[in-house]
């Protein structure tokens, strides 16, 4: 576990007399409850974001590195002398955050991370760890080490900050299944765990672990709860996830093999019956696969008999004396007319089929061009967002292009004389990404269709070529000397021999595909056996979950939750919503519903209070700290907030930091405002620390 001891921001400005003339702020914290209170726009969010930033957790705020921080820390800030003073503006030349933290072994370190540096070698993506307190950081004999943050391998690499932090907190990050990794495994990244600890005000109150980044971890929210509560299920569920991945691979391979059967059908003009569409471990189902051919609309013949007929026809032709043209003329004439009619019908169909295929290929080309255009637009939008996020255009407060001086806005359309809804850059980027997904899906489907049709077209053209040979041989017979031998009879024999060769290849392909299906069925069977061998850990974990559930419900109803009765709420043990609160109409209800959709907005915020505090109270592997930023959201009443502060102050062995506005309307039915004196009136002085921000001045001031 860790606790935060001190936070300091140091800013060198254009008005600094020397490098020791710094601006910023200094705050100290204690175990138990810490309250940072003040009016709006006094710097609570700035202080909060600095803690995130110093711990390398700014990704939970929605950005990487210094982009997550307010411009007061990296561009400029204003200091007022009094309420009538407009304020003096200070430009930031360099700035950094210092955070002193302590672990269970009483080891104290100071984390140093620059927000803006005028030294090229210092990067904002690095965190320097000093083995000392903030006060002694400048001593020459202090050991220090630099670690990288927000890069691949951060949780595993010895030089990664999250790796160092997990060791400092004495937390061993478990290996979990990860669909984004070739090895199928990764650590349970520290950033995902901290999404359960740090609740920021913009997105954090919208859902449980709402700010959790996506890293490809399977069922990441479940894994976080299993880890924090120390459930045995974590190791087993990881193995189950990997087995599920293997199972899904087998299922996808089965689907591909089934498709190969259908491709064989098209190439050989056959019908393959009893193809098991869904994966089966019943060998009899695989053995039932059979090939038939259509001799006419009503007459079907099985493969073996069809092959025997073809072999018999060749033998019959071989045993027959070669006929002369005269002997075969009448039959050749009928066959010539028949073959010619079939040829022209097939040729007309093939040309029509090829024209349609050509149109589809043109559609594919057009979609490729559309995709390139959309991808380019997405790239341009992302670059524009970077421009605005870095305040390149609006550096002096004027929305003007630096080259042409025209007005520039983050809205894509100017509001001047336009009455239609406007999209922001972010909204339009999301729209373009949804377009890209649709085009990608259409391209994939069209490519598969074209591939299948190209195979069919080859079959049609090959059939035309064979008919051309037959017609040519029959034509030669019709104009040849009556005493000559019949060429068509020889061609017919050769063609039947070619058909036999195709049938033999088809039979070999069917045998091989059946073997492939059988191998896949055996792999699936072995996976099922491995599943059954995994012990069910629910019984072992049940006592921990019962304690967690009781704690959560006690907190929830102490906070004034009213949307449902106590007996209707529980922590779910199964999917869906595993380990999260659900609503059941009655005890035997088999379809639990998310507590989120069965609670009012203010009651759902109470759910997040109760759930987060219960994890802190009951967590075996909990890092030992939580942060609530503006918990008075969504029409919460003052008595609920007061109880939140009281409950938080009673957890004295861990650390809670609450950032709260004061004198702010709660917009509830009682028209209450957040009164600090009411919130803290029942708290023991020894159980909390109050950091009261100034009513007039912002948090950044001249440092003593």
Secondary structure, DSSP 8 states (H G I E B T S, - for coil): -EEEEEEEEEEEETT-SSTT--EEEEEE--SEEEEEEE-TTSSHHHHHHHHHHHTT-GGGGTSSGGGGS-GGGTTEEEE-SSTT---EEEEEEEEEEEEEEEETT--EEEEEEEEE-SSTT--TTEEEEESS-STTTT-TT--EEEEE-SSTTTTTSTTBHHHHHHHHTT----EEEBTTSTTSEEE--HHHHHTTTEE-TTTTTSSTTTT----SBTTHHHHHHHHHHT-THHHHHHHHHHHHHHHHHHHHHHHHHHHHHHHHHHHHT-EEE---SS----HHHHHT-EEEEESSSS-EEEHHHHHHHHHHHHHHHHHS---BHHHHHHHHHHHHHHHHHHHHHHHHHHHHHHHHHHHHHHHHHHHHHHHHHHHHHHHHHHHHHHHHHTTSTTTTS--B-TTT--B--SBSS--TT--S---BHHHHHHHHHHHHHHHHHHHHHHHHHHHHHHHHHHHHHHHHHHHHHHHHHHHHHHHS-TTSB-HHHHHHHHHHHHHHHHHHHHHHHHHHHHHHHHHHHHHHHHHHHHHHHS---HHHHHHHHHHHHHHHHHHHHHTT--SS-GGGEEE--SSSSTTSEEE-SSTT-SS-EETTTTS-HHHHHHHHHHHHHHHHHH-SS--SEEEEE----TT--HHHHHHHHHHHHH--SSEEEEEEESS-B--STT--B--HHHHHTTS-GGGEEEEE--SSS-S-EE--
